[in-house]
Every structure is written in C-alpha cells, then in structure tokens.
C-alpha cells in the first residue's frame, strides 16, 4: 500500500511540475523569452529569446513584435507593448 501511495504522489508531483513549465524552460527543453532593457536610443519593449532543444526559436510576430538581431544563441525582438510572462511562441 505504501508503494502505491508513493507512486501516486510522485506522479502527481511530476504532472504539476510539467504543467507549470518552469522545469522544462530551466533545462532548456522548450524555448524561453525574457524582457531586457532596450539599447540606448531604441524604443519599445525588448525580449531576448532562446531556442529550446525540443522546439526551435520562438516566433513573436503574432504578438506584433519584430526581430531585430541575433547574438550567439539569443534572438532579440522589439515589441510595441510588454508581453505577459508566458511560454514563448
């Protein structure tokens, strides 16, 4: 009985962790974006996005953002308004 309860509790913990998505973003399995400060002389809200291993780079065009460049493994986007803290894409 103890084993069954332990397995159920571990399963629920795994489901909650995956639903939240932080574990997948922190390990680099899915793409993530973070707000960054705009360079001097630039306007708008800027996002720095990293590609995930399970999915490519996020596309923020659906949120009215435009790509402004890439540096190493980070792609920068300029957006007209702040983007909610949510999974990229």
C-alpha positions in Angstrom: 0.0 0.0 0.0 2.8 2.4 0.9 4.4 1.8 -2.6 1.2 2.6 -4.4 0.7 5.8 -2.5 4.3 6.8 -3.1 4.0 6.2 -6.8 0.7 8.2 -7.0 2.3 11.2 -5.1 5.4 11.2 -7.3 3.2 11.0 -10.4 1.1 14.0 -9.2 4.3 16.0 -8.4 5.6 15.2 -11.9 2.4 16.3 -13.6 2.3 19.6 -11.6 5.9 20.3 -12.5 5.4 19.7 -16.2 2.1 21.7 -16.2 3.9 24.7 -14.7 6.6 24.6 -17.5 9.4 26.2 -15.4 11.3 22.9 -15.2 11.2 22.4 -19.0 12.3 26.0 -19.6 15.1 25.9 -17.0 16.5 22.7 -18.5 16.4 24.3 -22.0 14.0 21.8 -23.5 11.5 24.4 -24.5 12.1 28.0 -25.8 12.0 30.9 -23.4 11.9 34.7 -23.6 12.8 37.3 -21.0 12.3 41.0 -21.0 15.5 43.0 -21.5 16.3 46.7 -21.4 16.2 48.4 -24.8 19.6 49.7 -26.1 20.2 53.4 -25.8 18.3 55.3 -28.4 15.8 52.5 -29.1 12.1 52.5 -28.1 9.6 49.7 -27.4 9.9 46.7 -25.2 12.6 44.2 -26.0 12.6 40.4 -25.5 15.6 38.1 -25.5 14.6 34.6 -26.7 16.5 31.3 -26.6 15.6 28.3 -28.6 14.7 25.0 -26.9 16.0 21.6 -27.6 12.5 20.2 -28.3 11.4 23.3 -30.3 13.1 25.9 -32.3 13.3 29.6 -31.7 10.0 31.3 -30.7 8.1 33.4 -33.2 6.8 36.6 -31.6 5.4 38.0 -34.8 1.9 37.0 -33.7 2.3 39.4 -30.8 3.2 42.3 -33.2 6.9 42.0 -32.4 9.7 42.3 -35.0 13.1 40.5 -34.9 16.0 42.9 -34.5 19.0 40.6 -34.4 20.8 37.6 -33.0 23.8 37.3 -30.8 25.2 33.9 -30.0 22.2 31.7 -29.1 19.9 34.7 -28.2 17.4 36.3 -30.6 16.2 39.8 -29.8 12.7 41.1 -30.6 11.2 44.6 -30.3 7.6 44.7 -29.3 5.1 47.7 -29.1 3.9 46.6 -25.7 5.1 44.3 -22.9 4.5 40.6 -23.3 3.0 38.7 -20.5 5.2 36.2 -18.7 4.2 33.0 -20.6 5.8 30.3 -22.6 7.3 31.5 -25.8 5.7 31.1 -29.1 
